[in-house]
Amino acid sequence: MLKQEYQNCVNACLETAQACDDCATACMKESNVLELSHCIKLNQECAVICRSAAELIGMKSDYSLIICHLVATACSDCAEECEHHAAMGMEHCKVCAEICRNCVEVTNVLLGVVEKEFHEEHLVKADPGEAVEAPKKKKKHSSALVAASLWRSPVGHSMPHTYTDVKGSSGLGNTGPYPTYEQDR
């Protein structure tokens, strides 16, 4: 079961995603839609970030600290833009800005919890009152995974990349989905 701070953040993220979707839809129906293009873009991005964050925070992801920072930044930027349009009488932007600001507050509360948990997890007590850094876990080498994600398009087609063949010559080619890196040898 999730701690209450985690659950509050998940709920706030889902509410924010819906508010951002609603705001973007309403903005697209306005007569000055071109002037609202940045607002629409921020709404769409914030909605995607919040939906993804809700899932990851809900599973207490190892990336919760980074995710909380991203959510707070995206929601703050979205709220700022919506507040600008709310001042011009756009009620949907006013509602979205309020919900985004609430999400920032809830996320900042969780951020404090996550930072505390991170600190407790990575520090061990040597003597009473003395904190010592815990031994670091050996990191898995992930450059092949990162390379695969960077050089693959969303539909799975390989993108051209620089590769090194068995003989050591380099060039631009599309010989497969994974580039070769010196550090992987």
C-alpha positions in Angstrom: 0.0 0.0 0.0 1.3 3.5 -0.9 2.0 6.1 1.7 -0.6 8.8 1.7 1.8 11.4 0.1 2.4 9.1 -2.9 -1.3 8.5 -3.3 -2.1 12.2 -3.1 0.5 12.9 -5.8 -0.9 10.2 -8.1 -4.4 11.6 -7.7 -3.2 15.2 -8.3 -1.3 14.1 -11.4 -4.3 12.4 -12.8 -6.5 15.4 -12.1 -4.0 17.7 -13.7 -3.7 15.6 -16.8 -7.5 15.7 -17.2 -7.6 19.5 -16.6 -4.7 20.0 -19.1 -6.5 17.9 -21.7 -9.7 19.8 -21.2 -7.9 23.2 -21.4 -6.1 22.2 -24.6 -9.4 21.1 -26.2 -11.1 24.4 -25.1 -8.2 26.5 -26.4 -8.5 24.8 -29.8 -12.1 25.9 -30.0 -11.2 29.6 -29.3 -11.3 32.1 -32.2 -7.7 33.1 -31.5 -6.3 29.6 -31.5 -3.0 30.6 -33.1 -2.3 32.9 -30.2 -3.0 30.0 -27.9 -0.6 27.5 -29.6 2.0 27.7 -26.9 -0.7 27.2 -24.2 -2.0 24.2 -26.1 1.4 22.7 -26.4 2.2 23.1 -22.7 -1.2 21.6 -21.8 -0.5 18.6 -24.0 3.0 18.1 -22.7 1.9 18.6 -19.0 -0.9 16.0 -19.5 1.5 13.4 -20.8 4.0 14.0 -18.1 1.4 13.9 -15.4 -0.2 10.7 -16.7 3.2 9.0 -16.9 4.3 10.3 -13.5 1.1 8.9 -11.9 2.0 5.5 -13.1 5.6 5.7 -12.1 5.0 7.3 -8.7 2.2 4.7 -8.1 4.8 2.0 -8.4 7.4 3.9 -6.3 9.8 4.1 -9.2 13.5 4.5 -8.5 13.2 7.6 -10.6 10.5 9.2 -8.3 12.9 12.0 -7.3 13.5 13.1 -10.9 9.8 12.6 -11.8 8.7 14.8 -9.0 11.0 17.6 -10.2 9.7 17.2 -13.8 6.1 17.3 -12.7 6.6 20.4 -10.6 8.4 22.1 -13.5 5.9 21.2 -16.2 2.9 22.1 -14.0 4.4 25.4 -12.9 5.2 26.3 -16.6 1.7 25.3 -17.7 0.1 27.2 -14.8 2.0 30.3 -15.6 1.0 30.2 -19.3 -2.7 29.5 -18.4 -2.7 32.3 -15.8 -1.7 34.7 -18.6 -4.8 33.7 -20.6 -7.0 33.5 -17.5 -6.3 37.2 -17.0 -7.9 37.7 -20.4 -11.1 36.0 -19.3 -10.5 32.4 -20.4 -12.2 30.4 -17.6 -10.8 27.0 -18.8 -7.3 28.4 -18.4 -8.1 29.7 -14.9 -9.3 26.2 -13.9 -6.3 24.5 -15.4 -3.9 27.0 -13.7 -5.4 26.4 -10.3 -5.2 22.6 -10.7 -1.6 22.8 -12.0 -0.6 24.9 -9.0 -2.2 22.4 -6.6 -0.3 19.6 -8.3 3.0 21.6 -7.8 2.2 21.8 -4.1 1.3 18.1 -3.7 4.3 17.1 -5.7 6.6 19.2 -3.5 5.3 17.5 -0.4 6.1 14.1 -2.0 9.4 15.4 -3.1 10.3 16.0 0.6 9.3 12.4 1.4 11.2 10.9 -1.5 14.4 12.9 -0.7 14.2 11.7 2.9 13.7 8.1 1.8 16.6 8.5 -0.6 18.8 9.9 2.1 17.9 7.1 4.5 18.5 4.4 1.9 21.9 5.7 0.9 23.4 6.5 4.3 24.2 4.0 7.0 25.2 4.7 10.6 28.8 3.8 11.6 28.7 5.2 15.1 25.8 6.9 16.9 25.5 10.4 15.5 27.9 9.7 12.5 26.5 9.1 9.0 28.6 7.4 6.5 27.8 6.9 2.8 26.5 3.4 2.1 28.5 1.2 -0.3 27.5 1.9 -3.8 25.8 -0.8 -5.8 27.6 -1.9 -8.9 26.0 -0.3 -11.9 25.0 -2.4 -14.8 26.5 -1.4 -18.1 23.6 0.0 -20.1 25.1 1.7 -23.1 23.7 -0.8 -25.5 20.2 -0.3 -24.1 20.6 3.5 -24.3 22.0 3.3 -27.8 19.1 1.1 -28.9 16.6 3.6 -27.6 18.4 6.6 -29.1 18.8 5.1 -32.6 15.4 3.5 -33.0 12.4 5.5 -34.2 9.1 5.1 -32.4 7.9 2.7 -35.1 11.1 0.5 -34.7 12.9 1.5 -37.9 16.7 1.8 -37.6 18.1 5.3 -38.1 21.5 5.8 -39.8 24.3 5.8 -37.3 28.1 5.6 -37.2 29.4 2.1 -36.6 32.6 0.3 -36.3 32.9 -3.0 -38.1 35.1 -6.0 -37.0 38.1 -4.7 -38.9 37.9 -1.3 -37.1 36.9 1.0 -40.0 34.2 3.5 -39.3 31.6 5.1 -41.5 28.0 6.1 -41.8 25.8 3.1 -42.3 22.7 1.3 -41.4 23.9 -2.2 -40.7 21.6 -2.9 -37.8 19.7 -1.5 -34.9 22.6 -1.1 -32.5 25.7 1.0 -32.9 29.0 -0.2 -31.5 30.7 1.7 -28.8 34.3 1.5 -27.7 33.2 1.2 -24.1 31.2 -1.9 -24.8 34.2 -3.9 -25.8 
